[in-house]
Structures are given as structure tokens and as C-alpha cells.
Amino acid sequence: MKVSPRLISAVLLLFMLLATGMISPVTVEARTCETSSQLFNGLCLSASNCANVCHTEGFSDGDCRGLRRRCMCNIPC
């Protein structure tokens, strides 16, 4: 039984794509919803303080954002 050169080249091409990572599993990232903190007062200068306040409000994380330095709370949608 003779193997065709087209089959060999197709198999080699597939192997090279798999070996170089051109074909990889698809990763899906969850969307994140963001809202301003209701309990944080003043300028947001410390991201860890903002995150702590957001945790008390029931959010998963918080970060200082924008020119006006507001505390923004994050939660997966």
C-alpha cells in the first residue's frame, strides 16, 4: 500500500501547527461588572482600602479608577 505525498504533507503540517501552539484550546474569560462603591468616602488613593470596602459591600474586588480617583467595585457578571 502506497501512502500519498499529499497525506504525508498534511499530517506533517498538522503536527507542526500543534507543536508550535498555533492550534490551542480556547480559553473563555468571565465578564466583570463594575460599579462605584456606595460606602467609600473621599479620594481613592489606596487600592487595598478600596478592595476592603468593596468586600464589605459584597463585591469580589475593588480598585481606584479614573481622574477623579473613585473606588470602583468589581463582581463577575
N, C-alpha and C positions, 0 to 999 in steps of 0.2 A: 504494500500500500504506500503510495507516494503522497507526501504532505506538500500542499501547495505553498509557494513562496508568499502569497498574499496572507495566508493564515498565520504563517510564522511572523511576518512583519506586524500583523495586527496584535498578536499575542505579545510581542516584544514592546510595542508601543503602549499597550495597556499596562504591562509590568513597569515600564519607565515612568508612566504617569502616577502609578500607585507608589512607587519607590520615592519619587520626588515630592510627594504630598500634593500634587495637583488635584487629585480626587481625594477629598477628605469628608468625614461625616459633617453634616450640617448641625451647627450649634444654634440654639434659639435662646435669646435673652428675654427675660421678662421685662415688661414695660414698667416704668416707675412714675407714679403720680406725685406731684409736688404741690404743696400749699403753704402759705405763710403761717407761722406759729401764732396762736392766739394768746399765749401766756408770756412770750418773750418780750421784755421791755428794753428800749434803748437800742444803741448801735450794736450790731453783732460783730464782735472782734475776736471771739473765741469759738471755733467750730465745735470743740468738745463740749462747751457750755450749751451751745445751741442743740447739739445732739442729745444732751441730758434732758433739756426742757422738752424736746420732741418725744423722747421716750416716755416722759410723764403724761404726755398728751395721747399716747397710744400709737405713735408712729415708730417705724423701724430705724430711722436715721434722720439727721438734720445737718444742714450746712449753711454757712454765711454766703449770701449771693448779692450780686448787683452793686451798683454805685452807691445806693443808699444803705448798704450793708444790713439787709434784712435776714432774719432767721427763717429758712425755708425747711419744712419737714417733708420727708420722703416716705412713701409706702408703696409696695408692689401693687399694681392695679389688678 
